[in-house]
Amino acid sequence: MRKGVKIGWTRSHPSLRAQNLQTSGVPSPFTVEYVIITSSGRSLEKEIHGYLDEYRVTPKREFFKINKINLHDILTNNMHINLITIDELDAYLTDTSGTIPENVTPDQIVSAFLDEKFEPCEPNTGSIDKRHVSILFADWCEKEYGEIYYNKIQKVFDAMTKKYGVIKEDPSPTWAGVQQFRDSDSIVLLRDKHFCECGIICKSIHGLNRHESKCSVYQKLKSKQLMEMIPAFINEKLEPCEPNPHDRLPKDVLQILFFDWYNKWYAEIRINGNIIQKIYDALTEKFGEPKKYPSPGWEGVRVITCRI
């Protein structure tokens, strides 16, 4: 009886994957014949499966009836794929453990992450929010590159937007028409860990706060979010009106209004005490200096009480 060949991708060591495939229903253990090092495992797997479709045992399985010599010829000569042995892989991992191969670019890393984690769907049936993407990317980096993380989260966000369209900000930053692969290893999120947008995972909230105070990726992202948040608040909650010295917008009302709005829509963005002063400055720039008498506050602006 001709033995079947299984062709599939894994982020774990191929020998470990082969060992895990060994069950009571499999009469003999799997042997790893060839290894391919790639940053796009899922897409390359689909390409190879399509090329070998005539040899497939059943439509839904990764097993093929093809001898080793013929398979090697197709992969190397027809598809121009570089195959190595398991011993060569171990030598490679010993030399490059914890680092990205020199020929892998940041764009390839991001492309591989999107390719392995997400798939398109109908806009009304699936969506992915920014926080979810950040957690998945941190988890993926940890599994791919050990303890080394890369400040590429903004590249991930940009790639998501390019591939799935402009992010929807209401009620939270979300991409529509995209969903996580159902068989992904990271369906369960890292609820017991604290992550930074750069991909670093901290063991405690105190460690996260210390890291974020020095993290350029987090600081830039936070600054961008604040710049977007303040005009969004002003446009959604305030509108111009006829100036009236007896009916001004006082500072205390503005504070209460902002924190109520913030807790409803943007609570995932950590802010500090300077945010209120920034709102005061933005309001002053748009409606002029606040008046002191006969009642303190800004003239020519009022709270939107009803929006049709």
C-alpha positions as a Markdown table, in Angstrom:
| # | Residue | x | y | z |
|---|---|---|---|---|
| 1 | Met | 0.0 | 0.0 | 0.0 |
| 2 | Arg | 1.4 | 3.4 | -1.0 |
| 3 | Lys | 1.9 | 5.7 | 2.0 |
| 4 | Gly | 0.2 | 9.1 | 1.9 |
| 5 | Val | 2.1 | 12.4 | 2.2 |
| 6 | Lys | 0.8 | 15.2 | 4.4 |
| 7 | Ile | 1.6 | 18.7 | 3.4 |
| 8 | Gly | 0.9 | 21.5 | 5.8 |
| 9 | Trp | 2.3 | 24.5 | 7.6 |
| 10 | Thr | 3.1 | 25.0 | 11.3 |
| 11 | Arg | 4.7 | 27.6 | 13.6 |
| 12 | Ser | 6.0 | 24.9 | 15.9 |
| 13 | His | 9.0 | 22.7 | 15.2 |
| 14 | Pro | 8.0 | 20.2 | 12.4 |
| 15 | Ser | 9.2 | 17.2 | 14.5 |
| 16 | Leu | 6.9 | 18.3 | 17.3 |
| 17 | Arg | 4.0 | 18.7 | 14.9 |
| 18 | Ala | 4.6 | 15.2 | 13.5 |
| 19 | Gln | 4.7 | 13.8 | 17.0 |
| 20 | Asn | 1.4 | 15.5 | 17.9 |
| 21 | Leu | -0.2 | 14.1 | 14.8 |
| 22 | Gln | 0.5 | 10.5 | 16.0 |
| 23 | Thr | -2.8 | 9.1 | 17.3 |
| 24 | Ser | -4.3 | 5.6 | 17.8 |
| 25 | Gly | -5.9 | 5.8 | 14.3 |
| 26 | Val | -2.5 | 6.2 | 12.6 |
| 27 | Pro | -0.6 | 2.9 | 12.3 |
| 28 | Ser | 2.9 | 4.4 | 12.0 |
| 29 | Pro | 4.6 | 7.6 | 13.0 |
| 30 | Phe | 5.0 | 10.6 | 10.6 |
| 31 | Thr | 8.4 | 11.2 | 9.2 |
| 32 | Val | 9.4 | 14.8 | 8.2 |
| 33 | Glu | 10.8 | 14.5 | 4.7 |
| 34 | Tyr | 11.2 | 18.2 | 3.7 |
| 35 | Val | 11.0 | 21.6 | 5.4 |
| 36 | Ile | 10.3 | 25.0 | 3.8 |
| 37 | Ile | 11.1 | 28.1 | 5.7 |
| 38 | Thr | 8.7 | 30.9 | 4.8 |
| 39 | Ser | 7.0 | 34.0 | 6.3 |
| 40 | Ser | 3.7 | 33.2 | 4.5 |
| 41 | Gly | 2.8 | 29.7 | 5.6 |
| 42 | Arg | -0.9 | 29.7 | 5.0 |
| 43 | Ser | -0.8 | 31.2 | 1.5 |
| 44 | Leu | 2.1 | 28.9 | 0.4 |
| 45 | Glu | 0.2 | 25.9 | 1.7 |
| 46 | Lys | -2.8 | 26.8 | -0.4 |
| 47 | Glu | -0.6 | 27.3 | -3.4 |
| 48 | Ile | 1.1 | 23.9 | -3.0 |
| 49 | His | -2.2 | 22.2 | -2.4 |
| 50 | Gly | -3.6 | 23.7 | -5.5 |
| 51 | Tyr | -0.6 | 22.6 | -7.6 |
| 52 | Leu | -1.0 | 19.0 | -6.3 |
| 53 | Asp | -4.8 | 18.9 | -6.4 |
| 54 | Glu | -4.8 | 15.8 | -8.7 |
| 55 | Tyr | -2.9 | 13.8 | -6.1 |
| 56 | Arg | -5.1 | 14.7 | -3.2 |
| 57 | Val | -6.6 | 11.7 | -1.3 |
| 58 | Thr | -9.9 | 13.5 | -0.3 |
| 59 | Pro | -11.0 | 17.1 | -1.0 |
| 60 | Lys | -10.9 | 18.3 | 2.6 |
| 61 | Arg | -7.7 | 16.6 | 3.8 |
| 62 | Glu | -4.0 | 17.6 | 3.5 |
| 63 | Phe | -3.0 | 14.1 | 2.4 |
| 64 | Phe | -1.7 | 13.3 | -1.1 |
| 65 | Lys | -0.8 | 10.1 | -3.0 |
| 66 | Ile | 2.5 | 11.0 | -4.5 |
| 67 | Asn | 6.0 | 9.5 | -4.1 |
| 68 | Lys | 8.8 | 11.5 | -2.5 |
| 69 | Ile | 10.9 | 11.8 | -5.6 |
| 70 | Asn | 8.0 | 13.1 | -7.7 |
| 71 | Leu | 7.0 | 15.5 | -5.0 |
| 72 | His | 10.6 | 16.9 | -4.7 |
| 73 | Asp | 10.7 | 17.4 | -8.4 |
| 74 | Ile | 7.4 | 19.3 | -8.5 |
| 75 | Leu | 8.3 | 21.6 | -5.6 |
| 76 | Thr | 11.9 | 22.4 | -6.6 |
| 77 | Asn | 11.7 | 22.4 | -10.4 |
| 78 | Asn | 8.2 | 23.5 | -11.2 |
| 79 | Met | 7.4 | 25.7 | -8.2 |
| 80 | His | 11.0 | 26.8 | -7.5 |
| 81 | Ile | 10.7 | 26.2 | -3.7 |
| 82 | Asn | 13.8 | 25.7 | -1.6 |
| 83 | Leu | 13.5 | 22.4 | 0.4 |
| 84 | Ile | 15.8 | 21.6 | 3.3 |
| 85 | Thr | 16.1 | 18.6 | 5.7 |
| 86 | Ile | 15.1 | 18.5 | 9.3 |
| 87 | Asp | 18.8 | 18.5 | 10.2 |
| 88 | Glu | 19.4 | 21.6 | 8.1 |
| 89 | Leu | 16.5 | 23.3 | 9.9 |
| 90 | Asp | 17.9 | 22.5 | 13.3 |
| 91 | Ala | 21.3 | 24.0 | 12.3 |
| 92 | Tyr | 19.5 | 27.0 | 11.0 |
| 93 | Leu | 17.5 | 27.5 | 14.2 |
| 94 | Thr | 20.7 | 27.2 | 16.3 |
| 95 | Asp | 22.3 | 30.0 | 14.3 |
| 96 | Thr | 19.3 | 32.3 | 14.2 |
| 97 | Ser | 17.3 | 31.6 | 17.3 |
| 98 | Gly | 15.2 | 34.5 | 18.4 |
| 99 | Thr | 16.0 | 36.7 | 15.3 |
| 100 | Ile | 14.3 | 37.4 | 12.0 |
| 101 | Pro | 16.2 | 36.0 | 8.9 |
| 102 | Glu | 18.0 | 38.9 | 7.1 |
| 103 | Asn | 16.0 | 38.4 | 3.9 |
| 104 | Val | 12.6 | 38.9 | 5.7 |
| 105 | Thr | 11.4 | 42.5 | 5.5 |
| 106 | Pro | 9.0 | 44.2 | 7.9 |
| 107 | Asp | 6.3 | 44.3 | 5.1 |
| 108 | Gln | 6.7 | 40.5 | 4.8 |
| 109 | Ile | 6.3 | 40.1 | 8.5 |
| 110 | Val | 3.1 | 42.1 | 8.5 |
| 111 | Ser | 1.8 | 40.4 | 5.4 |
| 112 | Ala | 2.4 | 37.0 | 6.9 |
| 113 | Phe | 0.6 | 37.9 | 10.1 |
| 114 | Leu | -2.5 | 39.1 | 8.1 |
| 115 | Asp | -2.4 | 36.1 | 5.9 |
| 116 | Glu | -2.3 | 33.6 | 8.8 |
| 117 | Lys | -4.8 | 35.3 | 11.1 |
| 118 | Phe | -7.6 | 36.9 | 9.0 |
| 119 | Glu | -9.9 | 36.2 | 6.1 |
| 120 | Pro | -12.5 | 38.4 | 4.3 |
| 121 | Cys | -16.2 | 38.0 | 5.0 |
| 122 | Glu | -19.5 | 39.8 | 4.4 |
| 123 | Pro | -19.4 | 43.3 | 6.1 |
| 124 | Asn | -22.5 | 42.5 | 8.2 |
| 125 | Thr | -21.2 | 39.1 | 9.4 |
| 126 | Gly | -17.8 | 39.9 | 10.8 |
| 127 | Ser | -15.4 | 42.6 | 12.1 |
| 128 | Ile | -12.1 | 43.0 | 14.0 |
| 129 | Asp | -11.3 | 45.8 | 16.3 |
| 130 | Lys | -7.9 | 47.5 | 16.8 |
| 131 | Arg | -7.4 | 46.0 | 20.3 |
| 132 | His | -8.1 | 42.5 | 19.0 |
| 133 | Val | -5.5 | 43.0 | 16.2 |
| 134 | Ser | -2.9 | 44.3 | 18.7 |
| 135 | Ile | -3.3 | 41.3 | 21.0 |
| 136 | Leu | -3.2 | 38.8 | 18.1 |
| 137 | Phe | -0.1 | 40.4 | 16.7 |
| 138 | Ala | 1.7 | 40.4 | 20.1 |
| 139 | Asp | 0.8 | 36.7 | 20.5 |
| 140 | Trp | 1.9 | 35.9 | 17.0 |
| 141 | Cys | 5.3 | 37.7 | 17.4 |
| 142 | Glu | 5.8 | 35.8 | 20.6 |
| 143 | Lys | 5.3 | 32.4 | 18.9 |
| 144 | Glu | 7.2 | 33.3 | 15.8 |
| 145 | Tyr | 10.2 | 35.1 | 17.2 |
| 146 | Gly | 10.3 | 34.2 | 20.9 |
| 147 | Glu | 10.9 | 37.1 | 23.3 |
| 148 | Ile | 11.7 | 39.6 | 20.5 |
| 149 | Tyr | 9.1 | 42.1 | 19.5 |
| 150 | Tyr | 9.0 | 44.5 | 16.6 |
| 151 | Asn | 7.5 | 48.0 | 16.6 |
| 152 | Lys | 5.4 | 47.4 | 13.5 |
| 153 | Ile | 1.8 | 47.7 | 14.9 |
| 154 | Gln | 1.1 | 50.8 | 12.9 |
| 155 | Lys | 2.2 | 49.0 | 9.8 |
| 156 | Val | -0.3 | 46.3 | 10.7 |
| 157 | Phe | -3.0 | 48.8 | 11.1 |
| 158 | Asp | -2.1 | 50.4 | 7.7 |
| 159 | Ala | -2.1 | 47.0 | 6.0 |
| 160 | Met | -5.5 | 46.2 | 7.5 |
| 161 | Thr | -6.9 | 49.4 | 6.2 |
| 162 | Lys | -5.4 | 48.8 | 2.7 |
| 163 | Lys | -6.7 | 45.3 | 2.6 |
| 164 | Tyr | -10.2 | 45.7 | 4.3 |
| 165 | Gly | -11.0 | 49.4 | 3.9 |
| 166 | Val | -11.1 | 52.4 | 6.2 |
| 167 | Ile | -11.5 | 51.7 | 9.9 |
| 168 | Lys | -14.9 | 52.6 | 11.4 |
| 169 | Glu | -14.5 | 54.7 | 14.6 |
| 170 | Asp | -18.1 | 54.4 | 15.9 |
| 171 | Pro | -18.5 | 52.9 | 18.5 |
| 172 | Ser | -14.9 | 51.7 | 18.6 |
| 173 | Pro | -12.1 | 51.5 | 16.0 |
| 174 | Thr | -13.1 | 48.4 | 13.9 |
| 175 | Trp | -12.6 | 47.0 | 10.4 |
| 176 | Ala | -15.7 | 45.5 | 8.9 |
| 177 | Gly | -15.7 | 42.6 | 6.4 |
| 178 | Val | -12.9 | 40.7 | 8.0 |
| 179 | Gln | -12.8 | 37.8 | 10.5 |
| 180 | Gln | -10.3 | 35.7 | 12.3 |
| 181 | Phe | -9.6 | 32.2 | 10.9 |
| 182 | Arg | -11.7 | 29.8 | 13.0 |
| 183 | Asp | -8.8 | 27.4 | 13.3 |
| 184 | Ser | -6.4 | 30.1 | 14.6 |
| 185 | Asp | -4.2 | 29.3 | 17.5 |
| 186 | Ser | -5.0 | 32.7 | 19.1 |
| 187 | Ile | -8.8 | 32.5 | 19.3 |
| 188 | Val | -8.4 | 32.7 | 23.1 |
| 189 | Leu | -7.0 | 36.2 | 23.8 |
| 190 | Leu | -4.4 | 37.1 | 26.3 |
| 191 | Arg | -6.8 | 38.2 | 29.0 |
| 192 | Asp | -4.4 | 37.6 | 31.9 |
| 193 | Lys | -1.6 | 39.7 | 30.3 |
| 194 | His | -1.0 | 43.4 | 29.6 |
| 195 | Phe | 0.2 | 44.4 | 26.2 |
| 196 | Cys | 1.5 | 47.5 | 24.6 |
| 197 | Glu | 0.6 | 48.5 | 21.0 |
| 198 | Cys | 4.2 | 47.9 | 20.0 |
| 199 | Gly | 3.7 | 44.2 | 20.7 |
| 200 | Ile | 5.5 | 43.9 | 24.1 |
| 201 | Ile | 3.6 | 41.8 | 26.7 |
| 202 | Cys | 4.1 | 42.8 | 30.3 |
| 203 | Lys | 3.4 | 40.7 | 33.4 |
| 204 | Ser | 1.7 | 43.4 | 35.4 |
| 205 | Ile | -0.1 | 46.7 | 34.8 |
| 206 | His | 2.8 | 48.5 | 36.6 |
| 207 | Gly | 5.3 | 47.0 | 34.2 |
| 208 | Leu | 3.1 | 48.1 | 31.3 |
| 209 | Asn | 2.9 | 51.7 | 32.6 |
| 210 | Arg | 6.7 | 51.8 | 33.0 |
| 211 | His | 7.2 | 50.4 | 29.5 |
| 212 | Glu | 4.6 | 52.8 | 27.9 |
| 213 | Ser | 6.3 | 55.8 | 29.5 |
| 214 | Lys | 9.4 | 55.1 | 27.3 |
| 215 | Cys | 7.8 | 53.4 | 24.3 |
| 216 | Ser | 7.9 | 55.6 | 21.2 |
| 217 | Val | 5.3 | 53.5 | 19.4 |
| 218 | Tyr | 2.8 | 53.9 | 22.2 |
| 219 | Gln | 3.5 | 57.6 | 22.6 |
| 220 | Lys | 3.0 | 58.3 | 18.9 |
| 221 | Leu | -0.2 | 56.2 | 18.8 |
| 222 | Lys | -1.5 | 57.9 | 21.9 |
| 223 | Ser | -0.7 | 61.3 | 20.5 |
| 224 | Lys | -2.5 | 60.5 | 17.3 |
| 225 | Gln | -5.5 | 59.1 | 19.1 |
| 226 | Leu | -5.8 | 62.2 | 21.3 |
| 227 | Met | -5.5 | 64.5 | 18.3 |
| 228 | Glu | -8.4 | 62.6 | 16.7 |
| 229 | Met | -10.4 | 62.4 | 19.9 |
| 230 | Ile | -10.6 | 66.0 | 20.9 |
| 231 | Pro | -12.1 | 67.3 | 17.6 |
| 232 | Ala | -14.4 | 64.3 | 17.5 |
| 233 | Phe | -15.8 | 65.3 | 21.0 |
| 234 | Ile | -16.2 | 68.9 | 20.0 |
| 235 | Asn | -18.0 | 68.1 | 16.7 |
| 236 | Glu | -20.3 | 65.5 | 18.3 |
| 237 | Lys | -21.3 | 67.3 | 21.5 |
| 238 | Leu | -21.0 | 71.0 | 20.7 |
| 239 | Glu | -22.4 | 73.4 | 18.1 |
| 240 | Pro | -22.1 | 77.2 | 17.4 |
| 241 | Cys | -25.0 | 79.5 | 18.5 |
| 242 | Glu | -25.7 | 83.2 | 18.9 |
| 243 | Pro | -23.4 | 84.7 | 21.5 |
| 244 | Asn | -25.2 | 85.3 | 24.8 |
| 245 | Pro | -23.2 | 86.6 | 27.9 |
| 246 | His | -25.9 | 85.1 | 30.2 |
| 247 | Asp | -25.9 | 81.6 | 28.6 |
| 248 | Arg | -22.2 | 80.5 | 28.3 |
| 249 | Leu | -20.6 | 77.1 | 28.3 |
| 250 | Pro | -18.8 | 76.8 | 31.7 |
| 251 | Lys | -15.6 | 74.7 | 32.3 |
| 252 | Asp | -17.2 | 72.4 | 34.8 |
| 253 | Val | -20.0 | 71.4 | 32.4 |
| 254 | Leu | -17.5 | 70.9 | 29.7 |
| 255 | Gln | -15.5 | 68.5 | 31.9 |
| 256 | Ile | -18.5 | 66.5 | 32.9 |
| 257 | Leu | -19.7 | 66.3 | 29.3 |
| 258 | Phe | -16.3 | 65.1 | 28.1 |
| 259 | Phe | -15.8 | 62.4 | 30.6 |
| 260 | Asp | -19.3 | 61.0 | 30.1 |
| 261 | Trp | -18.6 | 61.0 | 26.3 |
| 262 | Tyr | -15.1 | 59.5 | 26.8 |
| 263 | Asn | -16.3 | 56.6 | 29.0 |
| 264 | Lys | -18.9 | 55.7 | 26.5 |
| 265 | Trp | -16.7 | 55.6 | 23.3 |
| 266 | Tyr | -13.0 | 55.8 | 24.1 |
| 267 | Ala | -12.4 | 54.3 | 27.5 |
| 268 | Glu | -9.7 | 52.0 | 26.0 |
| 269 | Ile | -7.5 | 55.0 | 25.4 |
| 270 | Arg | -5.6 | 55.8 | 28.6 |
| 271 | Ile | -5.5 | 59.6 | 29.2 |
| 272 | Asn | -3.9 | 61.9 | 31.7 |
| 273 | Gly | -4.8 | 65.2 | 33.3 |
| 274 | Asn | -3.5 | 67.3 | 30.4 |
| 275 | Ile | -6.4 | 66.2 | 28.3 |
| 276 | Ile | -8.8 | 68.8 | 29.8 |
| 277 | Gln | -6.4 | 71.6 | 29.2 |
| 278 | Lys | -6.1 | 70.4 | 25.6 |
| 279 | Ile | -9.9 | 70.5 | 25.2 |
| 280 | Tyr | -9.9 | 74.1 | 26.7 |
| 281 | Asp | -7.3 | 75.1 | 24.2 |
| 282 | Ala | -9.2 | 73.5 | 21.2 |
| 283 | Leu | -12.4 | 75.2 | 22.3 |
| 284 | Thr | -10.7 | 78.6 | 22.7 |
| 285 | Glu | -9.1 | 78.2 | 19.2 |
| 286 | Lys | -12.5 | 77.5 | 17.7 |
| 287 | Phe | -14.8 | 79.8 | 19.7 |
| 288 | Gly | -12.5 | 82.4 | 21.2 |
| 289 | Glu | -11.2 | 83.1 | 24.7 |
| 290 | Pro | -13.6 | 82.2 | 27.6 |
| 291 | Lys | -15.3 | 85.3 | 29.2 |
| 292 | Lys | -15.3 | 85.9 | 33.0 |
| 293 | Tyr | -18.2 | 88.2 | 33.5 |
| 294 | Pro | -21.1 | 88.2 | 34.1 |
| 295 | Ser | -20.8 | 84.4 | 33.9 |
| 296 | Pro | -17.6 | 82.4 | 33.2 |
| 297 | Gly | -17.5 | 80.3 | 30.1 |
| 298 | Trp | -17.4 | 80.4 | 26.3 |
| 299 | Glu | -19.9 | 82.4 | 24.3 |
| 300 | Gly | -21.2 | 81.3 | 20.9 |
| 301 | Val | -21.2 | 77.6 | 21.7 |
| 302 | Arg | -23.8 | 75.2 | 23.3 |
| 303 | Val | -24.3 | 71.6 | 24.0 |
| 304 | Ile | -26.1 | 69.6 | 21.4 |
| 305 | Thr | -29.1 | 68.2 | 23.2 |
| 306 | Cys | -30.8 | 66.5 | 20.3 |
| 307 | Arg | -29.5 | 65.4 | 17.0 |
| 308 | Ile | -31.9 | 64.1 | 14.3 |
